[in-house]
Amino acid sequence: MSTLSIRIPDSLHESLKRVSREDSISINQFVAAAVAEKVTALETETYIKARAARGSKSRFSEILEKVPDLKTEEEST
């Protein structure tokens, strides 16, 4: 485990104490979860952009192209 000291505005610290107390967790647990959530969101965005940049068709797209384009009953009438 690492130790991290941060400076935050007093108002944010008060909100942090209140919210963590309402969730019955420590401030450390709350901050760790919040950081994990943000890091995951950013890494997911990076992953999706990297996949999109590959430019090649996915296996799913290749299979989907093999499915015949059939009309529904509503389109047939």
N, CA, C and O of each residue as an XYZ file, in Angstrom:
308
protein
N       0.839     -1.183      0.000
C       0.000      0.000      0.000
C       0.876      1.235      0.000
O       1.953      1.263      0.596
N       0.394      2.237     -0.673
C       1.089      3.516     -0.722
C       0.306      4.553      0.066
O      -0.908      4.441      0.242
N       1.014      5.545      0.526
C       0.390      6.661      1.222
C       0.417      7.866      0.302
O       1.419      8.138     -0.358
N      -0.695      8.583      0.265
C      -0.823      9.740     -0.600
C      -1.410     10.894      0.196
O      -2.462     10.756      0.821
N      -0.734     12.021      0.174
C      -1.270     13.216      0.828
C      -1.781     14.146     -0.252
O      -1.084     14.432     -1.225
N      -3.012     14.619     -0.069
C      -3.584     15.545     -1.047
C      -4.136     16.768     -0.333
O      -4.471     16.726      0.851
N      -4.220     17.836     -1.072
C      -4.829     19.057     -0.547
C      -6.136     19.284     -1.299
O      -6.159     19.381     -2.526
N      -7.216     19.366     -0.540
C      -8.517     19.632     -1.132
C      -9.187     20.753     -0.352
O      -8.871     20.962      0.820
N     -10.094     21.466     -0.972
C     -10.798     22.540     -0.261
C     -11.568     21.988      0.946
O     -12.044     20.853      0.935
N     -11.673     22.807      1.964
C     -12.373     22.394      3.183
C     -13.804     21.935      2.894
O     -14.278     20.967      3.488
N     -14.483     22.624      1.990
C     -15.870     22.265      1.681
C     -15.954     20.864      1.070
O     -16.877     20.108      1.371
N     -14.997     20.524      0.218
C     -14.978     19.198     -0.381
C     -14.654     18.136      0.670
O     -15.209     17.038      0.648
N     -13.760     18.473      1.580
C     -13.412     17.540      2.651
C     -14.622     17.264      3.542
O     -14.860     16.124      3.939
N     -15.375     18.297      3.848
C     -16.582     18.114      4.664
C     -17.591     17.227      3.931
O     -18.205     16.350      4.539
N     -17.758     17.451      2.645
C     -18.675     16.613      1.852
C     -18.183     15.174      1.817
O     -18.977     14.240      1.931
N     -16.891     14.995      1.661
C     -16.283     13.669      1.638
C     -16.522     12.938      2.959
O     -16.872     11.758      2.963
N     -16.338     13.631      4.065
C     -16.582     13.015      5.376
C     -18.050     12.620      5.524
O     -18.361     11.535      6.014
N     -18.941     13.502      5.100
C     -20.377     13.237      5.226
C     -20.790     12.038      4.370
O     -21.487     11.144      4.848
N     -20.359     12.021      3.106
C     -20.757     10.947      2.200
C     -20.172      9.606      2.636
O     -20.860      8.586      2.597
N     -18.931      9.604      3.040
C     -18.328      8.333      3.478
C     -18.993      7.833      4.766
O     -19.167      6.628      4.950
N     -19.357      8.749      5.644
C     -20.050      8.354      6.870
C     -21.432      7.765      6.528
O     -21.849      6.773      7.126
N     -22.137      8.379      5.568
C     -23.452      7.873      5.147
C     -23.343      6.486      4.526
O     -24.256      5.673      4.670
N     -22.236      6.206      3.834
C     -22.018      4.895      3.219
C     -21.373      3.900      4.180
O     -21.128      2.748      3.822
N     -21.105      4.349      5.382
C     -20.471      3.508      6.416
C     -19.134      2.939      5.955
O     -18.826      1.769      6.185
N     -18.345      3.792      5.300
C     -17.001      3.406      4.880
C     -16.032      4.510      5.284
O     -16.435      5.639      5.562
N     -14.762      4.167      5.310
C     -13.768      5.169      5.671
C     -13.529      6.116      4.491
O     -13.850      5.803      3.344
N     -12.970      7.257      4.801
C     -12.612      8.205      3.743
C     -11.614      7.547      2.796
O     -11.701      7.734      1.582
N     -10.680      6.788      3.328
C      -9.704      6.100      2.470
C     -10.402      5.157      1.494
O     -10.063      5.131      0.311
N     -11.370      4.386      1.977
C     -12.099      3.470      1.102
C     -12.864      4.241      0.029
O     -12.885      3.845     -1.137
N     -13.482      5.326      0.427
C     -14.257      6.122     -0.520
C     -13.353      6.698     -1.601
O     -13.674      6.622     -2.787
N     -12.231      7.270     -1.199
C     -11.305      7.867     -2.168
C     -10.724      6.793     -3.078
O     -10.619      7.005     -4.286
N     -10.346      5.651     -2.526
C      -9.802      4.561     -3.348
C     -10.829      4.099     -4.383
O     -10.482      3.860     -5.540
N     -12.084      3.973     -3.970
C     -13.132      3.558     -4.900
C     -13.362      4.617     -5.976
O     -13.551      4.287     -7.146
N     -13.347      5.878     -5.583
C     -13.548      6.960     -6.541
C     -12.410      7.019     -7.562
O     -12.647      7.221     -8.753
N     -11.194      6.843     -7.096
C     -10.042      6.847     -7.995
C     -10.109      5.639     -8.932
O      -9.853      5.765    -10.129
N     -10.450      4.481     -8.394
C     -10.574      3.277     -9.221
C     -11.637      3.456    -10.295
O     -11.447      3.043    -11.439
N     -12.747      4.067     -9.932
C     -13.831      4.306    -10.891
C     -13.366      5.223    -12.019
O     -13.641      4.952    -13.188
N     -12.673      6.290    -11.685
C     -12.198      7.236    -12.693
C     -11.138      6.608    -13.591
O     -11.182      6.771    -14.810
N     -10.190      5.895    -12.996
C      -9.128      5.250    -13.769
C      -9.731      4.224    -14.731
O      -9.325      4.146    -15.891
N     -10.697      3.442    -14.254
C     -11.352      2.455    -15.100
C     -12.062      3.120    -16.275
O     -11.979      2.637    -17.405
N     -12.749      4.210    -16.018
C     -13.446      4.930    -17.086
C     -12.458      5.432    -18.138
O     -12.707      5.298    -19.336
N     -11.354      6.001    -17.703
C     -10.353      6.516    -18.638
C      -9.687      5.389    -19.419
O      -9.460      5.514    -20.623
N      -9.377      4.292    -18.741
C      -8.748      3.163    -19.431
C      -9.710      2.519    -20.418
O      -9.292      2.064    -21.483
N     -10.982      2.477    -20.081
C     -11.978      1.931    -20.995
C     -12.077      2.799    -22.243
O     -12.138      2.283    -23.359
N     -12.093      4.096    -22.059
C     -12.142      5.014    -23.199
C     -10.923      4.819    -24.092
O     -11.050      4.785    -25.316
N      -9.752      4.691    -23.496
C      -8.526      4.470    -24.261
C      -8.600      3.149    -25.017
O      -8.214      3.081    -26.184
N      -9.092      2.104    -24.366
C      -9.216      0.793    -24.988
C     -10.157      0.850    -26.195
O      -9.845      0.319    -27.261
N     -11.300      1.495    -26.016
C     -12.277      1.586    -27.105
C     -11.704      2.371    -28.278
O     -11.891      1.979    -29.429
N     -11.019      3.459    -28.008
C     -10.400      4.235    -29.086
C      -9.335      3.419    -29.813
O      -9.219      3.501    -31.035
N      -8.569      2.644    -29.080
C      -7.533      1.809    -29.701
C      -8.167      0.745    -30.587
O      -7.681      0.475    -31.685
N      -9.250      0.141    -30.112
C      -9.943     -0.867    -30.918
C     -10.503     -0.244    -32.186
O     -10.422     -0.836    -33.262
N     -11.072      0.949    -32.060
C     -11.650      1.626    -33.224
C     -10.561      2.020    -34.220
O     -10.797      2.023    -35.428
N      -9.383      2.349    -33.725
C      -8.291      2.793    -34.589
C      -7.671      1.653    -35.381
O      -6.975      1.887    -36.369
N      -7.919      0.427    -34.957
C      -7.352     -0.706    -35.689
C      -7.826     -0.729    -37.130
O      -7.092     -1.133    -38.032
N      -9.055     -0.293    -37.337
C      -9.567     -0.171    -38.682
C      -9.981     -1.470    -39.343
O     -10.635     -1.435    -40.385
N      -9.636     -2.582    -38.794
C     -10.024     -3.837    -39.420
C     -11.383     -4.269    -38.896
O     -11.801     -3.895    -37.800
N     -12.052     -5.058    -39.703
C     -13.358     -5.545    -39.291
C     -13.200     -6.524    -38.137
O     -12.249     -7.303    -38.074
N     -14.137     -6.458    -37.256
C     -14.140     -7.420    -36.156
C     -14.702     -8.746    -36.659
O     -15.370     -8.797    -37.692
N     -14.433     -9.782    -35.941
C     -14.975    -11.100    -36.289
C     -16.495    -11.044    -36.286
O     -17.139    -11.682    -37.119
N     -17.069    -10.299    -35.372
C     -18.517    -10.140    -35.302
C     -19.051     -9.524    -36.587
O     -20.058     -9.985    -37.124
N     -18.386     -8.485    -37.086
C     -18.823     -7.829    -38.325
C     -18.736     -8.779    -39.515
O     -19.611     -8.783    -40.381
N     -17.681     -9.577    -39.552
C     -17.520    -10.532    -40.643
C     -18.655    -11.559    -40.644
O     -19.191    -11.892    -41.700
N     -19.013    -12.049    -39.482
C     -20.100    -13.019    -39.373
C     -21.429    -12.367    -39.705
O     -22.255    -12.963    -40.396
N     -21.643    -11.160    -39.226
C     -22.903    -10.463    -39.465
C     -23.131    -10.227    -40.954
O     -24.274    -10.255    -41.412
N     -22.075     -9.997    -41.708
C     -22.210     -9.780    -43.148
C     -22.696    -11.031    -43.865
O     -23.242    -10.926    -44.963
N     -22.518    -12.200    -43.285
C     -22.953    -13.451    -43.899
C     -24.448    -13.706    -43.711
O     -25.020    -14.576    -44.368
N     -25.071    -12.956    -42.824
C     -26.495    -13.136    -42.565
C     -27.281    -12.516    -43.712
O     -27.065    -11.353    -44.053
N     -28.199    -13.290    -44.316
C     -28.965    -12.741    -45.441
C     -29.845    -11.581    -45.000
O     -30.339    -11.553    -43.872
N     -30.032    -10.642    -45.887
C     -30.854     -9.462    -45.623
C     -32.285     -9.793    -46.039
O     -32.670     -9.550    -47.183
N     -33.062    -10.335    -45.133
C     -34.428    -10.756    -45.417
C     -35.415     -9.695    -44.983
O     -35.181     -8.961    -44.023
N     -36.520     -9.624    -45.702
C     -37.568     -8.676    -45.348
C     -38.421     -9.265    -44.230
O     -38.626    -10.478    -44.172
N     -38.909     -8.416    -43.354
C     -39.823     -8.853    -42.304
C     -41.215     -9.042    -42.913
O     -41.452     -8.642    -44.053
N     -42.120     -9.641    -42.169
C     -43.488     -9.821    -42.663
C     -44.132     -8.476    -42.958
O     -44.889     -8.353    -43.920
N     -43.847     -7.479    -42.156
C     -44.423     -6.154    -42.364
C     -43.905     -5.531    -43.649
O     -44.660     -4.871    -44.364
N     -42.623     -5.731    -43.955
C     -42.059     -5.176    -45.181
C     -42.547     -5.901    -46.418
O     -42.557     -5.316    -47.502
N     -42.951     -7.151    -46.292
C     -43.373     -7.959    -47.422
C     -44.784     -7.595    -47.868
O     -45.153     -7.879    -49.007
N     -45.576     -6.977    -47.006
C     -46.967     -6.663    -47.374
C     -47.112     -5.292    -47.949
O     -48.218     -4.885    -48.304
